[in-house]
């Protein structure tokens, strides 16, 4: 009877130690991942700002190209009429 109690105690002790180590490692991983997530969120924010800036530049360039193309079309039409 005493050996069964000792065996049960040993099993509980081993499970407790393994569980404690597992929980400790899990908490370490959570902290590491949270730091990585915050770093990546910062990078995403920077890239979103950069994309917004580039979209503004693209809009300006599209206006320039459209205006230039319209002017060229008018000039070609005038040349066709005179030529």
PDB file of N, CA, C and O in Angstrom:
ATOM      1  N   UNK A   1       0.816  -1.192   0.000  1.00  0.00           N
ATOM      2  CA  UNK A   1       0.000   0.000   0.000  1.00  0.00           C
ATOM      3  C   UNK A   1       0.860   1.256   0.000  1.00  0.00           C
ATOM      4  O   UNK A   1       0.552   2.258  -0.646  1.00  0.00           O
ATOM      5  N   UNK A   2       1.956   1.159   0.756  1.00  0.00           N
ATOM      6  CA  UNK A   2       2.840   2.316   0.850  1.00  0.00           C
ATOM      7  C   UNK A   2       3.551   2.553  -0.481  1.00  0.00           C
ATOM      8  O   UNK A   2       3.775   3.707  -0.846  1.00  0.00           O
ATOM      9  N   UNK A   3       3.906   1.520  -1.206  1.00  0.00           N
ATOM     10  CA  UNK A   3       4.583   1.674  -2.494  1.00  0.00           C
ATOM     11  C   UNK A   3       3.650   2.271  -3.538  1.00  0.00           C
ATOM     12  O   UNK A   3       4.089   3.032  -4.400  1.00  0.00           O
ATOM     13  N   UNK A   4       2.371   1.933  -3.470  1.00  0.00           N
ATOM     14  CA  UNK A   4       1.406   2.519  -4.405  1.00  0.00           C
ATOM     15  C   UNK A   4       1.271   4.015  -4.130  1.00  0.00           C
ATOM     16  O   UNK A   4       1.203   4.811  -5.067  1.00  0.00           O
ATOM     17  N   UNK A   5       1.234   4.399  -2.877  1.00  0.00           N
ATOM     18  CA  UNK A   5       1.140   5.809  -2.511  1.00  0.00           C
ATOM     19  C   UNK A   5       2.389   6.552  -2.952  1.00  0.00           C
ATOM     20  O   UNK A   5       2.307   7.687  -3.421  1.00  0.00           O
ATOM     21  N   UNK A   6       3.545   5.917  -2.804  1.00  0.00           N
ATOM     22  CA  UNK A   6       4.798   6.542  -3.237  1.00  0.00           C
ATOM     23  C   UNK A   6       4.824   6.677  -4.758  1.00  0.00           C
ATOM     24  O   UNK A   6       5.286   7.685  -5.292  1.00  0.00           O
ATOM     25  N   UNK A   7       4.328   5.661  -5.442  1.00  0.00           N
ATOM     26  CA  UNK A   7       4.279   5.694  -6.904  1.00  0.00           C
ATOM     27  C   UNK A   7       3.351   6.816  -7.377  1.00  0.00           C
ATOM     28  O   UNK A   7       3.701   7.568  -8.287  1.00  0.00           O
ATOM     29  N   UNK A   8       2.186   6.926  -6.771  1.00  0.00           N
ATOM     30  CA  UNK A   8       1.245   7.992  -7.127  1.00  0.00           C
ATOM     31  C   UNK A   8       1.861   9.356  -6.840  1.00  0.00           C
ATOM     32  O   UNK A   8       1.731  10.278  -7.646  1.00  0.00           O
ATOM     33  N   UNK A   9       2.526   9.489  -5.704  1.00  0.00           N
ATOM     34  CA  UNK A   9       3.190  10.746  -5.361  1.00  0.00           C
ATOM     35  C   UNK A   9       4.268  11.088  -6.385  1.00  0.00           C
ATOM     36  O   UNK A   9       4.391  12.241  -6.796  1.00  0.00           O
ATOM     37  N   UNK A  10       5.054  10.080  -6.802  1.00  0.00           N
ATOM     38  CA  UNK A  10       6.114  10.298  -7.788  1.00  0.00           C
ATOM     39  C   UNK A  10       5.519  10.728  -9.125  1.00  0.00           C
ATOM     40  O   UNK A  10       6.050  11.619  -9.789  1.00  0.00           O
ATOM     41  N   UNK A  11       4.419  10.096  -9.516  1.00  0.00           N
ATOM     42  CA  UNK A  11       3.771  10.455 -10.782  1.00  0.00           C
ATOM     43  C   UNK A  11       3.255  11.890 -10.718  1.00  0.00           C
ATOM     44  O   UNK A  11       3.441  12.663 -11.659  1.00  0.00           O
ATOM     45  N   UNK A  12       2.608  12.244  -9.613  1.00  0.00           N
ATOM     46  CA  UNK A  12       2.105  13.610  -9.450  1.00  0.00           C
ATOM     47  C   UNK A  12       3.253  14.608  -9.477  1.00  0.00           C
ATOM     48  O   UNK A  12       3.134  15.679 -10.072  1.00  0.00           O
ATOM     49  N   UNK A  13       4.361  14.260  -8.837  1.00  0.00           N
ATOM     50  CA  UNK A  13       5.531  15.133  -8.808  1.00  0.00           C
ATOM     51  C   UNK A  13       6.096  15.341 -10.213  1.00  0.00           C
ATOM     52  O   UNK A  13       6.401  16.468 -10.601  1.00  0.00           O
ATOM     53  N   UNK A  14       6.234  14.256 -10.970  1.00  0.00           N
ATOM     54  CA  UNK A  14       6.774  14.343 -12.337  1.00  0.00           C
ATOM     55  C   UNK A  14       5.836  15.164 -13.223  1.00  0.00           C
ATOM     56  O   UNK A  14       6.286  16.023 -13.982  1.00  0.00           O
ATOM     57  N   UNK A  15       4.537  14.899 -13.125  1.00  0.00           N
ATOM     58  CA  UNK A  15       3.569  15.646 -13.934  1.00  0.00           C
ATOM     59  C   UNK A  15       3.614  17.131 -13.569  1.00  0.00           C
ATOM     60  O   UNK A  15       3.529  17.990 -14.446  1.00  0.00           O
ATOM     61  N   UNK A  16       3.747  17.429 -12.289  1.00  0.00           N
ATOM     62  CA  UNK A  16       3.827  18.820 -11.850  1.00  0.00           C
ATOM     63  C   UNK A  16       5.062  19.515 -12.381  1.00  0.00           C
ATOM     64  O   UNK A  16       4.990  20.660 -12.828  1.00  0.00           O
ATOM     65  N   UNK A  17       6.200  18.829 -12.335  1.00  0.00           N
ATOM     66  CA  UNK A  17       7.449  19.425 -12.835  1.00  0.00           C
ATOM     67  C   UNK A  17       7.371  19.649 -14.340  1.00  0.00           C
ATOM     68  O   UNK A  17       7.702  20.728 -14.831  1.00  0.00           O
ATOM     69  N   UNK A  18       6.929  18.622 -15.071  1.00  0.00           N
ATOM     70  CA  UNK A  18       6.825  18.747 -16.530  1.00  0.00           C
ATOM     71  C   UNK A  18       5.815  19.839 -16.895  1.00  0.00           C
ATOM     72  O   UNK A  18       6.056  20.627 -17.810  1.00  0.00           O
ATOM     73  N   UNK A  19       4.702  19.886 -16.190  1.00  0.00           N
ATOM     74  CA  UNK A  19       3.702  20.918 -16.443  1.00  0.00           C
ATOM     75  C   UNK A  19       4.240  22.309 -16.169  1.00  0.00           C
ATOM     76  O   UNK A  19       3.974  23.240 -16.929  1.00  0.00           O
ATOM     77  N   UNK A  20       4.997  22.459 -15.084  1.00  0.00           N
ATOM     78  CA  UNK A  20       5.588  23.757 -14.759  1.00  0.00           C
ATOM     79  C   UNK A  20       6.574  24.216 -15.817  1.00  0.00           C
ATOM     80  O   UNK A  20       6.584  25.384 -16.207  1.00  0.00           O
ATOM     81  N   UNK A  21       7.404  23.289 -16.280  1.00  0.00           N
ATOM     82  CA  UNK A  21       8.379  23.622 -17.331  1.00  0.00           C
ATOM     83  C   UNK A  21       7.648  24.004 -18.620  1.00  0.00           C
ATOM     84  O   UNK A  21       8.022  24.961 -19.297  1.00  0.00           O
ATOM     85  N   UNK A  22       6.614  23.250 -18.944  1.00  0.00           N
ATOM     86  CA  UNK A  22       5.848  23.527 -20.162  1.00  0.00           C
ATOM     87  C   UNK A  22       5.187  24.899 -20.097  1.00  0.00           C
ATOM     88  O   UNK A  22       5.240  25.662 -21.062  1.00  0.00           O
ATOM     89  N   UNK A  23       4.575  25.210 -18.982  1.00  0.00           N
ATOM     90  CA  UNK A  23       3.923  26.510 -18.829  1.00  0.00           C
ATOM     91  C   UNK A  23       4.951  27.636 -18.900  1.00  0.00           C
ATOM     92  O   UNK A  23       4.694  28.674 -19.510  1.00  0.00           O
ATOM     93  N   UNK A  24       6.105  27.438 -18.285  1.00  0.00           N
ATOM     94  CA  UNK A  24       7.160  28.449 -18.311  1.00  0.00           C
ATOM     95  C   UNK A  24       7.623  28.709 -19.746  1.00  0.00           C
ATOM     96  O   UNK A  24       7.781  29.862 -20.149  1.00  0.00           O
ATOM     97  N   UNK A  25       7.841  27.643 -20.513  1.00  0.00           N
ATOM     98  CA  UNK A  25       8.263  27.799 -21.911  1.00  0.00           C
ATOM     99  C   UNK A  25       7.172  28.456 -22.749  1.00  0.00           C
ATOM    100  O   UNK A  25       7.464  29.263 -23.631  1.00  0.00           O
ATOM    101  N   UNK A  26       5.932  28.115 -22.479  1.00  0.00           N
ATOM    102  CA  UNK A  26       4.810  28.709 -23.201  1.00  0.00           C
ATOM    103  C   UNK A  26       4.751  30.212 -22.954  1.00  0.00           C
ATOM    104  O   UNK A  26       4.539  30.989 -23.886  1.00  0.00           O
ATOM    105  N   UNK A  27       4.935  30.616 -21.723  1.00  0.00           N
ATOM    106  CA  UNK A  27       4.916  32.045 -21.385  1.00  0.00           C
ATOM    107  C   UNK A  27       6.072  32.773 -22.068  1.00  0.00           C
ATOM    108  O   UNK A  27       5.897  33.889 -22.559  1.00  0.00           O
ATOM    109  N   UNK A  28       7.257  32.149 -22.103  1.00  0.00           N
ATOM    110  CA  UNK A  28       8.397  32.758 -22.800  1.00  0.00           C
ATOM    111  C   UNK A  28       8.081  32.959 -24.278  1.00  0.00           C
ATOM    112  O   UNK A  28       8.358  34.017 -24.843  1.00  0.00           O
ATOM    113  N   UNK A  29       7.498  31.935 -24.899  1.00  0.00           N
ATOM    114  CA  UNK A  29       7.154  32.041 -26.319  1.00  0.00           C
ATOM    115  C   UNK A  29       6.116  33.134 -26.566  1.00  0.00           C
ATOM    116  O   UNK A  29       6.206  33.869 -27.549  1.00  0.00           O
ATOM    117  N   UNK A  30       5.141  33.239 -25.681  1.00  0.00           N
ATOM    118  CA  UNK A  30       4.139  34.297 -25.832  1.00  0.00           C
ATOM    119  C   UNK A  30       4.776  35.675 -25.779  1.00  0.00           C
ATOM    120  O   UNK A  30       4.435  36.550 -26.576  1.00  0.00           O
ATOM    121  N   UNK A  31       5.691  35.874 -24.855  1.00  0.00           N
ATOM    122  CA  UNK A  31       6.360  37.176 -24.734  1.00  0.00           C
ATOM    123  C   UNK A  31       7.198  37.477 -25.967  1.00  0.00           C
ATOM    124  O   UNK A  31       7.182  38.597 -26.477  1.00  0.00           O
ATOM    125  N   UNK A  32       7.935  36.467 -26.448  1.00  0.00           N
ATOM    126  CA  UNK A  32       8.754  36.668 -27.648  1.00  0.00           C
ATOM    127  C   UNK A  32       7.869  37.001 -28.846  1.00  0.00           C
ATOM    128  O   UNK A  32       8.161  37.921 -29.610  1.00  0.00           O
ATOM    129  N   UNK A  33       6.792  36.245 -28.999  1.00  0.00           N
ATOM    130  CA  UNK A  33       5.905  36.470 -30.141  1.00  0.00           C
ATOM    131  C   UNK A  33       5.214  37.818 -30.053  1.00  0.00           C
ATOM    132  O   UNK A  33       4.989  38.461 -31.078  1.00  0.00           O
ATOM    133  N   UNK A  34       4.873  38.256 -28.858  1.00  0.00           N
ATOM    134  CA  UNK A  34       4.226  39.555 -28.715  1.00  0.00           C
ATOM    135  C   UNK A  34       5.177  40.670 -29.154  1.00  0.00           C
ATOM    136  O   UNK A  34       4.756  41.633 -29.795  1.00  0.00           O
ATOM    137  N   UNK A  35       6.458  40.536 -28.808  1.00  0.00           N
ATOM    138  CA  UNK A  35       7.444  41.516 -29.257  1.00  0.00           C
ATOM    139  C   UNK A  35       7.574  41.521 -30.769  1.00  0.00           C
ATOM    140  O   UNK A  35       7.671  42.580 -31.391  1.00  0.00           O
ATOM    141  N   UNK A  36       7.574  40.329 -31.360  1.00  0.00           N
ATOM    142  CA  UNK A  36       7.665  40.232 -32.815  1.00  0.00           C
ATOM    143  C   UNK A  36       6.423  40.823 -33.475  1.00  0.00           C
ATOM    144  O   UNK A  36       6.519  41.505 -34.495  1.00  0.00           O
ATOM    145  N   UNK A  37       5.266  40.559 -32.894  1.00  0.00           N
ATOM    146  CA  UNK A  37       4.020  41.081 -33.455  1.00  0.00           C
ATOM    147  C   UNK A  37       4.022  42.603 -33.424  1.00  0.00           C
ATOM    148  O   UNK A  37       3.635  43.243 -34.401  1.00  0.00           O
ATOM    149  N   UNK A  38       4.452  43.183 -32.318  1.00  0.00           N
ATOM    150  CA  UNK A  38       4.493  44.644 -32.222  1.00  0.00           C
ATOM    151  C   UNK A  38       5.468  45.225 -33.235  1.00  0.00           C
ATOM    152  O   UNK A  38       5.198  46.263 -33.840  1.00  0.00           O
ATOM    153  N   UNK A  39       6.604  44.552 -33.419  1.00  0.00           N
ATOM    154  CA  UNK A  39       7.581  45.014 -34.402  1.00  0.00           C
ATOM    155  C   UNK A  39       6.990  44.964 -35.811  1.00  0.00           C
ATOM    156  O   UNK A  39       7.141  45.903 -36.593  1.00  0.00           O
ATOM    157  N   UNK A  40       6.319  43.861 -36.120  1.00  0.00           N
ATOM    158  CA  UNK A  40       5.717  43.724 -37.444  1.00  0.00           C
ATOM    159  C   UNK A  40       4.587  44.723 -37.654  1.00  0.00           C
ATOM    160  O   UNK A  40       4.419  45.240 -38.759  1.00  0.00           O
ATOM    161  N   UNK A  41       3.813  45.002 -36.613  1.00  0.00           N
ATOM    162  CA  UNK A  41       2.747  45.990 -36.742  1.00  0.00           C
ATOM    163  C   UNK A  41       3.324  47.371 -37.028  1.00  0.00           C
ATOM    164  O   UNK A  41       2.744  48.144 -37.791  1.00  0.00           O
ATOM    165  N   UNK A  42       4.458  47.679 -36.419  1.00  0.00           N
ATOM    166  CA  UNK A  42       5.118  48.950 -36.699  1.00  0.00           C
ATOM    167  C   UNK A  42       5.560  49.036 -38.146  1.00  0.00           C
ATOM    168  O   UNK A  42       5.399  50.068 -38.798  1.00  0.00           O
ATOM    169  N   UNK A  43       6.123  47.931 -38.648  1.00  0.00           N
ATOM    170  CA  UNK A  43       6.561  47.904 -40.040  1.00  0.00           C
ATOM    171  C   UNK A  43       5.374  48.019 -40.988  1.00  0.00           C
ATOM    172  O   UNK A  43       5.453  48.699 -42.010  1.00  0.00           O
ATOM    173  N   UNK A  44       4.279  47.355 -40.649  1.00  0.00           N
ATOM    174  CA  UNK A  44       3.078  47.432 -41.484  1.00  0.00           C
ATOM    175  C   UNK A  44       2.564  48.869 -41.522  1.00  0.00           C
ATOM    176  O   UNK A  44       2.170  49.363 -42.578  1.00  0.00           O
ATOM    177  N   UNK A  45       2.567  49.535 -40.375  1.00  0.00           N
ATOM    178  CA  UNK A  45       2.126  50.928 -40.326  1.00  0.00           C
ATOM    179  C   UNK A  45       2.980  51.819 -41.205  1.00  0.00           C
ATOM    180  O   UNK A  45       2.462  52.684 -41.912  1.00  0.00           O
ATOM    181  N   UNK A  46       4.294  51.609 -41.164  1.00  0.00           N
ATOM    182  CA  UNK A  46       5.200  52.398 -42.006  1.00  0.00           C
ATOM    183  C   UNK A  46       4.921  52.134 -43.480  1.00  0.00           C
ATOM    184  O   UNK A  46       4.899  53.058 -44.293  1.00  0.00           O
ATOM    185  N   UNK A  47       4.710  50.870 -43.815  1.00  0.00           N
ATOM    186  CA  UNK A  47       4.464  50.528 -45.220  1.00  0.00           C
ATOM    187  C   UNK A  47       3.125  51.083 -45.697  1.00  0.00           C
ATOM    188  O   UNK A  47       3.000  51.511 -46.844  1.00  0.00           O
ATOM    189  N   UNK A  48       2.121  51.074 -44.814  1.00  0.00           N
ATOM    190  CA  UNK A  48       0.828  51.644 -45.196  1.00  0.00           C
ATOM    191  C   UNK A  48       0.959  53.137 -45.468  1.00  0.00           C
ATOM    192  O   UNK A  48       0.338  53.652 -46.398  1.00  0.00           O
ATOM    193  N   UNK A  49       1.761  53.837 -44.669  1.00  0.00           N
ATOM    194  CA  UNK A  49       1.991  55.263 -44.915  1.00  0.00           C
ATOM    195  C   UNK A  49       2.690  55.456 -46.251  1.00  0.00           C
ATOM    196  O   UNK A  49       2.337  56.348 -47.023  1.00  0.00           O
ATOM    197  N   UNK A  50       3.675  54.623 -46.516  1.00  0.00           N
ATOM    198  CA  UNK A  50       4.419  54.719 -47.777  1.00  0.00           C
ATOM    199  C   UNK A  50       3.498  54.453 -48.965  1.00  0.00           C
ATOM    200  O   UNK A  50       3.580  55.133 -49.988  1.00  0.00           O
ATOM    201  N   UNK A  51       2.626  53.461 -48.823  1.00  0.00           N
ATOM    202  CA  UNK A  51       1.680  53.151 -49.897  1.00  0.00           C
ATOM    203  C   UNK A  51       0.739  54.325 -50.127  1.00  0.00           C
ATOM    204  O   UNK A  51       0.439  54.662 -51.272  1.00  0.00           O
ATOM    205  N   UNK A  52       0.273  54.951 -49.052  1.00  0.00           N
ATOM    206  CA  UNK A  52      -0.618  56.110 -49.189  1.00  0.00           C
ATOM    207  C   UNK A  52       0.090  57.244 -49.925  1.00  0.00           C
ATOM    208  O   UNK A  52      -0.508  57.901 -50.777  1.00  0.00           O
ATOM    209  N   UNK A  53       1.363  57.476 -49.597  1.00  0.00           N
ATOM    210  CA  UNK A  53       2.134  58.515 -50.283  1.00  0.00           C
ATOM    211  C   UNK A  53       2.278  58.188 -51.764  1.00  0.00           C
ATOM    212  O   UNK A  53       2.126  59.060 -52.620  1.00  0.00           O
ATOM    213  N   UNK A  54       2.571  56.926 -52.058  1.00  0.00           N
ATOM    214  CA  UNK A  54       2.728  56.525 -53.455  1.00  0.00           C
ATOM    215  C   UNK A  54       1.415  56.626 -54.222  1.00  0.00           C
ATOM    216  O   UNK A  54       1.411  56.986 -55.399  1.00  0.00           O
ATOM    217  N   UNK A  55       0.304  56.312 -53.568  1.00  0.00           N
ATOM    218  CA  UNK A  55      -0.994  56.449 -54.232  1.00  0.00           C
ATOM    219  C   UNK A  55      -1.271  57.907 -54.585  1.00  0.00           C
ATOM    220  O   UNK A  55      -1.826  58.193 -55.646  1.00  0.00           O
ATOM    221  N   UNK A  56      -0.890  58.826 -53.707  1.00  0.00           N
ATOM    222  CA  UNK A  56      -1.062  60.250 -54.006  1.00  0.00           C
ATOM    223  C   UNK A  56      -0.212  60.644 -55.208  1.00  0.00           C
ATOM    224  O   UNK A  56      -0.671  61.365 -56.093  1.00  0.00           O
ATOM    225  N   UNK A  57       1.026  60.166 -55.232  1.00  0.00           N
ATOM    226  CA  UNK A  57       1.909  60.492 -56.360  1.00  0.00           C
ATOM    227  C   UNK A  57       1.365  59.919 -57.662  1.00  0.00           C
ATOM    228  O   UNK A  57       1.412  60.569 -58.706  1.00  0.00           O
ATOM    229  N   UNK A  58       0.847  58.691 -57.588  1.00  0.00           N
ATOM    230  CA  UNK A  58       0.279  58.068 -58.783  1.00  0.00           C
ATOM    231  C   UNK A  58      -0.899  58.883 -59.297  1.00  0.00           C
ATOM    232  O   UNK A  58      -1.042  59.082 -60.503  1.00  0.00           O
ATOM    233  N   UNK A  59      -1.735  59.352 -58.388  1.00  0.00           N
ATOM    234  CA  UNK A  59      -2.892  60.163 -58.799  1.00  0.00           C
ATOM    235  C   UNK A  59      -2.431  61.427 -59.514  1.00  0.00           C
ATOM    236  O   UNK A  59      -3.011  61.817 -60.527  1.00  0.00           O
ATOM    237  N   UNK A  60      -1.392  62.064 -58.991  1.00  0.00           N
ATOM    238  CA  UNK A  60      -0.858  63.273 -59.631  1.00  0.00           C
ATOM    239  C   UNK A  60      -0.306  62.937 -61.010  1.00  0.00           C
ATOM    240  O   UNK A  60      -0.566  63.654 -61.976  1.00  0.00           O
ATOM    241  N   UNK A  61       0.449  61.857 -61.103  1.00  0.00           N
ATOM    242  CA  UNK A  61       1.016  61.465 -62.397  1.00  0.00           C
ATOM    243  C   UNK A  61      -0.079  61.095 -63.394  1.00  0.00           C
ATOM    244  O   UNK A  61       0.036  61.407 -64.579  1.00  0.00           O
ATOM    245  N   UNK A  62      -1.130  60.440 -62.933  1.00  0.00           N
ATOM    246  CA  UNK A  62      -2.235  60.106 -63.837  1.00  0.00           C
ATOM    247  C   UNK A  62      -2.890  61.368 -64.383  1.00  0.00           C
ATOM    248  O   UNK A  62      -3.249  61.431 -65.559  1.00  0.00           O
ATOM    249  N   UNK A  63      -3.044  62.374 -63.521  1.00  0.00           N
ATOM    250  CA  UNK A  63      -3.622  63.636 -63.994  1.00  0.00           C
ATOM    251  C   UNK A  63      -2.723  64.278 -65.044  1.00  0.00           C
ATOM    252  O   UNK A  63      -3.199  64.785 -66.060  1.00  0.00           O
ATOM    253  N   UNK A  64      -1.413  64.252 -64.786  1.00  0.00           N
ATOM    254  CA  UNK A  64      -0.465  64.852 -65.740  1.00  0.00           C
ATOM    255  C   UNK A  64      -0.522  64.121 -67.069  1.00  0.00           C
ATOM    256  O   UNK A  64      -0.591  64.752 -68.124  1.00  0.00           O
ATOM    257  N   UNK A  65      -0.494  62.796 -67.025  1.00  0.00           N
ATOM    258  CA  UNK A  65      -0.512  62.003 -68.259  1.00  0.00           C
ATOM    259  C   UNK A  65      -1.821  62.221 -69.006  1.00  0.00           C
ATOM    260  O   UNK A  65      -1.819  62.378 -70.227  1.00  0.00           O
ATOM    261  N   UNK A  66      -2.921  62.233 -68.294  1.00  0.00           N
ATOM    262  CA  UNK A  66      -4.221  62.435 -68.932  1.00  0.00           C
ATOM    263  C   UNK A  66      -4.291  63.809 -69.586  1.00  0.00           C
ATOM    264  O   UNK A  66      -4.742  63.935 -70.724  1.00  0.00           O
ATOM    265  N   UNK A  67      -3.850  64.828 -68.875  1.00  0.00           N
ATOM    266  CA  UNK A  67      -3.855  66.174 -69.444  1.00  0.00           C
ATOM    267  C   UNK A  67      -2.947  66.246 -70.661  1.00  0.00           C
ATOM    268  O   UNK A  67      -3.321  66.825 -71.681  1.00  0.00           O
ATOM    269  N   UNK A  68      -1.762  65.665 -70.562  1.00  0.00           N
ATOM    270  CA  UNK A  68      -0.823  65.691 -71.689  1.00  0.00           C
ATOM    271  C   UNK A  68      -1.402  64.942 -72.873  1.00  0.00           C
ATOM    272  O   UNK A  68      -1.282  65.398 -74.011  1.00  0.00           O
ATOM    273  N   UNK A  69      -2.026  63.803 -72.627  1.00  0.00           N
ATOM    274  CA  UNK A  69      -2.600  63.008 -73.709  1.00  0.00           C
ATOM    275  C   UNK A  69      -3.738  63.788 -74.376  1.00  0.00           C
ATOM    276  O   UNK A  69      -3.875  63.776 -75.600  1.00  0.00           O
ATOM    277  N   UNK A  70      -4.539  64.454 -73.572  1.00  0.00           N
ATOM    278  CA  UNK A  70      -5.644  65.244 -74.121  1.00  0.00           C
ATOM    279  C   UNK A  70      -5.098  66.358 -75.000  1.00  0.00           C
ATOM    280  O   UNK A  70      -5.621  66.619 -76.083  1.00  0.00           O
ATOM    281  N   UNK A  71      -4.041  67.015 -74.525  1.00  0.00           N
ATOM    282  CA  UNK A  71      -3.435  68.086 -75.320  1.00  0.00           C
ATOM    283  C   UNK A  71      -2.841  67.530 -76.607  1.00  0.00           C
ATOM    284  O   UNK A  71      -2.964  68.149 -77.664  1.00  0.00           O
ATOM    285  N   UNK A  72      -2.194  66.363 -76.529  1.00  0.00           N
ATOM    286  CA  UNK A  72      -1.630  65.757 -77.736  1.00  0.00           C
ATOM    287  C   UNK A  72      -2.730  65.381 -78.720  1.00  0.00           C
ATOM    288  O   UNK A  72      -2.585  65.586 -79.925  1.00  0.00           O
ATOM    289  N   UNK A  73      -3.830  64.830 -78.210  1.00  0.00           N
ATOM    290  CA  UNK A  73      -4.946  64.495 -79.096  1.00  0.00           C
ATOM    291  C   UNK A  73      -5.470  65.737 -79.804  1.00  0.00           C
ATOM    292  O   UNK A  73      -5.769  65.700 -80.998  1.00  0.00           O
ATOM    293  N   UNK A  74      -5.577  66.822 -79.073  1.00  0.00           N
ATOM    294  CA  UNK A  74      -6.042  68.073 -79.683  1.00  0.00           C
ATOM    295  C   UNK A  74      -5.062  68.540 -80.752  1.00  0.00           C
ATOM    296  O   UNK A  74      -5.475  68.976 -81.827  1.00  0.00           O
ATOM    297  N   UNK A  75      -3.765  68.449 -80.462  1.00  0.00           N
ATOM    298  CA  UNK A  75      -2.763  68.886 -81.439  1.00  0.00           C
ATOM    299  C   UNK A  75      -2.807  68.004 -82.687  1.00  0.00           C
ATOM    300  O   UNK A  75      -2.703  68.510 -83.804  1.00  0.00           O
ATOM    301  N   UNK A  76      -2.960  66.693 -82.506  1.00  0.00           N
ATOM    302  CA  UNK A  76      -3.057  65.800 -83.671  1.00  0.00           C
ATOM    303  C   UNK A  76      -4.305  66.112 -84.492  1.00  0.00           C
ATOM    304  O   UNK A  76      -4.261  66.118 -85.722  1.00  0.00           O
ATOM    305  N   UNK A  77      -5.401  66.367 -83.812  1.00  0.00           N
ATOM    306  CA  UNK A  77      -6.638  66.711 -84.525  1.00  0.00           C
ATOM    307  C   UNK A  77      -6.468  68.003 -85.311  1.00  0.00           C
ATOM    308  O   UNK A  77      -6.937  68.106 -86.444  1.00  0.00           O
ATOM    309  N   UNK A  78      -5.809  68.976 -84.727  1.00  0.00           N
ATOM    310  CA  UNK A  78      -5.577  70.240 -85.424  1.00  0.00           C
ATOM    311  C   UNK A  78      -4.658  70.038 -86.621  1.00  0.00           C
ATOM    312  O   UNK A  78      -4.868  70.635 -87.676  1.00  0.00           O
ATOM    313  N   UNK A  79      -3.633  69.190 -86.457  1.00  0.00           N
ATOM    314  CA  UNK A  79      -2.742  68.906 -87.580  1.00  0.00           C
ATOM    315  C   UNK A  79      -3.487  68.187 -88.697  1.00  0.00           C
ATOM    316  O   UNK A  79      -3.266  68.462 -89.877  1.00  0.00           O
ATOM    317  N   UNK A  80      -4.372  67.264 -88.322  1.00  0.00           N
ATOM    318  CA  UNK A  80      -5.157  66.559 -89.341  1.00  0.00           C
ATOM    319  C   UNK A  80      -6.053  67.524 -90.114  1.00  0.00           C
ATOM    320  O   UNK A  80      -6.225  67.392 -91.325  1.00  0.00           O
ATOM    321  N   UNK A  81      -6.616  68.486 -89.406  1.00  0.00           N
ATOM    322  CA  UNK A  81      -7.504  69.449 -90.048  1.00  0.00           C
ATOM    323  C   UNK A  81      -6.729  70.350 -90.998  1.00  0.00           C
ATOM    324  O   UNK A  81      -7.221  70.695 -92.072  1.00  0.00           O
ATOM    325  N   UNK A  82      -5.514  70.731 -90.603  1.00  0.00           N
ATOM    326  CA  UNK A  82      -4.727  71.637 -91.443  1.00  0.00           C
ATOM    327  C   UNK A  82      -3.980  70.878 -92.528  1.00  0.00           C
ATOM    328  O   UNK A  82      -3.730  71.410 -93.609  1.00  0.00           O
ATOM    329  N   UNK A  83      -3.625  69.629 -92.233  1.00  0.00           N
ATOM    330  CA  UNK A  83      -2.793  68.868 -93.155  1.00  0.00           C
ATOM    331  C   UNK A  83      -3.576  68.197 -94.183  1.00  0.00           C
ATOM    332  O   UNK A  83      -3.014  67.513 -95.038  1.00  0.00           O
TER     333      UNK A  83
END
